[in-house]
Amino acid sequence: MPAPQSHRPPVDLRLYAVVDPEHAGGRSLTELAREVVAGGATIVQLRDKMRATGVMIEEGRAIHAVLAPLGIPFIVNDRVDVALAIGAEGVHVGQDDMAARDARRLMGPAAIIGLSIQNLAQAREAPVDVIDYAGIGGVFATSSKDLDHSPIGVLGLKAIADDLAARAPGMPVCGISGITAANAAEVIAAGAGGIAVISALSLQKDPGAAAALLRGIVDMALEKRGVR
């Protein structure tokens, strides 16, 4: 039986830009966020596994100040406390982070809650009644983050996306890990509604142009699938 659907509007995951100080190419995360949104990013996440909480909050507030007037949701990876301090639109949790249900209780009914899903078992246990989207992967190998499992490939992504669609029709999903302009269309063809990227934007010579290229590929692939 399908899970009850949220009254929150669907999250636009077409180009999910993740900004991370360890993979920023020497750029300010605030400026990087500004550039990728100008190029077509539809949502931005702060992922910071290395810096002190106070630094994360300070930079997060600066990024949020850029994104809020543009209507671009700002998500914080893992750290519900930081998301609350910033006033971010939501939080993304992994399988070993705070439980999605606890994140929902703390963040409130209007927040965006995302969940990483790596396999079918996790998909079938996912609390689809409290999350707003799923990040599926790692799809491909990547140097931007450590994977504790082998890449699932586009077939693995499709199996998980199909399972989630059966349980929660219309729930947005995006592919995570190792996605580039060369393979983004495959990810969309396999059932994702968008792509989450770090290096394919932040480590490029012109992040704004890279964002525009990826957004165009995603939009074209969605149109080919008949998704508008």
N, C-alpha and C positions, 0 to 999 in steps of 0.2 A: 504494500500500500504506500503511495507516495507520501512523503513528509509534508506537513503543512507549510505553506509558503509564507515568507516574510512579507510585511507590508512596506519594507524599505525598498527604494528604487534599485534596479539592477546596477551593479558596478561595471563601469566601462573599463575592461581589461585589455583593450586592443594593444596598447603599448605601455607596459608596466615598467617604468624606469626605477631601478634600484640604485641609490647613491650610497657609496661605501668609502670611508676614508682610506681603506687599504687598497682600493682599486679606483682611484680618482684621477690618476695621471697627473698628480701635482696640482689639480684644480681645487678651488673652493667648492664645497658641496652645494652651497647656495647658488653660486654662479652656474654650476653644472646643472642643477635643477632648472634654473631659468632657461638655459640653452635647450635642454631636451624637451621642455614643454613648448617652447617656441617652435620646435621641429615636429611636434605632434604627439608627445607623450600624453596619455590620458589619466595617469595616476602615478604618484611618486612615493617610494618607500625609502625611509632612512634605515640602513642596516649598519650597525656599528658594534663590533665585537671587541674593540680594543680601548676605547677612551672612557674617561671618568663620566659618571652620570651628569655632573654639572655641565661638562663640555657638550655632551649630547643634547641636553636641554637647551643650552644657549644656541647651538647651531640649528637645532630643530625649530626653534622659534623663528630664526632668521629665514629658514626655508619656508616655513608655514606662511610667513608674512608675504613671500613672493607668490605662493600658490593660491592662497585664499581669495584674493581679488579676481583670480582667473577661474575660480570654481573647480580647481583641480584637487581631488582628494589627496590628503597627506597621511601616509600610513607609517607606523613605527614597527620595526621588526622586533618581536619578542617582548620588549619592555613596556608593559602596561603602565608602569609608574611614569615613565618618560612621556608616553603618549598623553596621559592625563595632565601632566604638568605643562605640556606644550599646547594642549587643546587640539591635538591632531584628530582627524576624522576617524581614525581607526587603528587597529593593530593587527599584525600578522604573526601567528604562532605556529611553531613546528610541533612535531610529535613529542619532543622532550621538553617543551616549554610549558608555561601555564596552560591548563586545560581550556579549550575554547569556551566551555560553559562558564568557567570562572572569569575569563576575560569579558564575556558578555555581561555578567553580573556587575563587574567593576566599571566597565565602559558605558553601560547603559543601552537602552533599546535602539537609539538612533545611530550608534557607532557602526562602522564597518569592521567585521571580524573575518579575517582570512585564515585558512588552515593549509599547511603543507601536507600533501598525501603522496606517498611513495609506492604504494602497492594496493592490490585489490582488498586485502584484509583491512587495511586502514580505511579504504574508501567505504567499506561496508559497516565500519564502526563509527564513521564520522558523524558528528552531531549536526546533521543537515538542517535541523530546525533552528539552530542558533548561529550558523556561519552564513556569510554573504557570498563567499567565493572560495574556490579551492585552487591552490597552486600545485600542479602535478609535475613530479619529476624527482631527481634529475633525469631529464630526457636524454641529454648527451653529456659526454665528459667535459669538464671545465676546469680552468685554473683559478676561477674567481671564488670558489668555495669548496670546502672539503666535503666529499660525498661519502657516507658510510654504507653505501650500497652501490651495486653496478648500475650504470645508466639503463633506463627502462626502454629507451628507443620510442619511436612513434607508435609501434604496435602496443607497447605497454601503456602509453599515454591513452591510446584509443580505448583500450579495455577499461581503464579507470574512468575515463570521461563517459563512456557508455553506461557504466554501472551507476555513476552519480546521476546521470540524466534520468535513469529509471527510478531512482529514489527521490530525486528532487528536480523535476522538470524545470528547465529554464535557469538553473543555477549556473552562473558564469564560472568558467575554468580557464586557467592559463597554463601554458607550458613553462617550466623552469629549467635552467641550467644548459649552458653550452649553445644557446640559440644565437644564430647570426643571420645575416642577409641571405646566406647560402642555403639555410635549412628552415627558415621561418615559415615558408609556405607549406612545408610538409607538416609542421606542427599544427597549423590551422586546418589543413585537410584532414588530420587525424581526429578533429573534434574540439580543439581548443578555441576559445573565443579571443585569445590574445597571447602575448608572449611577455615573459618577465626577463629583463636583460640588465646586465651590469657592464661587462667589458665591451660588448658590442656598441655601447654608447660612450661610456666614460673614458675608454682608452683609445678612442678614435681621434684623429687630428681635429675634426670638426664635429663635436657631439650633436649639434643641432642638425647638421646635414645627415648624419648617421640616423638620427631619429626620424627625419623626414623620409629617408629611404626605407627604413623598417616599417614605418606606418603605412607607406604606400603598398609594400608587399603584403602586409596583413590585410589591409582593406580590400585589395584585389583578390586575395585568397578567400576572404569571407564572402565576397560577392560571387565568386565561383561556386561556393558552397550554397549559395542562395540565402545567406544571412545578411540582414540589413541592420 
